[in-house]
Amino acid sequence: MSTTQTIVTIPPMTVSPEVQEYANKHGILETLQRLLEATPRIYPTATSIQVYLKQDVSLEDLWFLTFEVRVPAADIPDHVEAKRRWGDEWARAYPPPRLHSFVLRLVPVDL
């Protein structure tokens, strides 16, 4: 009797230490955790996921928790739909009132 196993790979993910600090300080750690768990599930073929803080260029007090996801271009033929899936998860993970900005930067890459 032979058995087959399905191998699930998780895209490499890097989260800057400042992201955790910011989320903890502002009470949005649970939202961050949910998005960290959901992002590789939404984009299973991602080659990398980086999460970092980015300051607004004109407003010093405005920060963005940025999820930069690199996915093979062939795996996201409909860029708008691919971003919508993450946006739907964001909406479930972060109910109103929303006082902080989570941003997806979906980058198609050629392999």
N, C-alpha and C positions, 0 to 999 in steps of 0.2 A: 504494500500500500504506500503510495507516494503522497506527500503533502506539499502544497504550494503555499508560500508565504507572500504576502503583499508587503513590499518595503515602502514605507512612507518617509520621504525626506522632508526636512524642515529647512526653509531658506535661511541662510546666515543672517542673523539680526544683531545690530549694534544699537545700544541705547546709551546716549551720553549721560553721564552722572548728573548733569544739571537738569535733565528732564525729570528724573526721579525726585530731586530736591524741589523743583518747581511744583510738580504735581502734589507732593506731600504738603508743601507750604500752603497751597491754595485749595486743598481738600478735593482734588480731582484724581487721586491715585487709583480709585476703583475704575474710573472711566479709562484712564491710561492702561490699566491692566487688561480691561476688556478689549481694547483696540489692539494691544500687543498680542493677545491670543487670537483675535479675529483676522488680523492682516495676513498672516501666512496661510490661513484657511481660505481666505478670499483669493489670494494670489499664490497658489501652491508651486508654481513654476518660477517664482521670483528668484533672481540670481543674488539679490541682496536686499535687505531692509535696514535702513538707517533711520533712527529717530533722534532728532536734535531740536534745540531751541533756536529760533531765529528772531532777532529783534526787528521791528518795523523800522524802515529807513527814516521815517519822518516823525514818528511818535515814540519817544524813549520808553514809555511805560507799556507799550504794546508788544507782546511776545507771542510767537506762534510755535506750538508743538508740532513739528513737521515730521511726517512719515514719508520718507523718500524710498519708493519701491521701484526697483529695476526689474522689469519683466521682459522676456523675449518678445519682440514685436509681433511675431507670428501668433502668440498666445493672447493678444489683445486686439483683435481685428476691429472691434468697436470700442474706441477709447472712452467715449461718453458713458456707455453701459458699464465698462470696467470701473470707472470712477464712481458711478451711481451705486454700485454694490457696496463699496466702502462707505459712501455717504449714508446709505441706509443703516449700516452697522453703527456708524457714528451717532446717528439720531437715536437709535435704541440704547446705546451706551451712555449718552449724555443728554438726558431730558432737560427741558427748560426749567429754570432760567439758565442760559448758557453765558457765562461770564468770561470764558477763555477760548482761545482759538486753536482748534486742531485742524491741521491742513494735510492733505494728501498731495504728494508730488509723484505722479505715476510716470516713470521714464521708460519708454520702449527702447530696448537694446537689440542690436543685431548680433547674432551668435555666429 
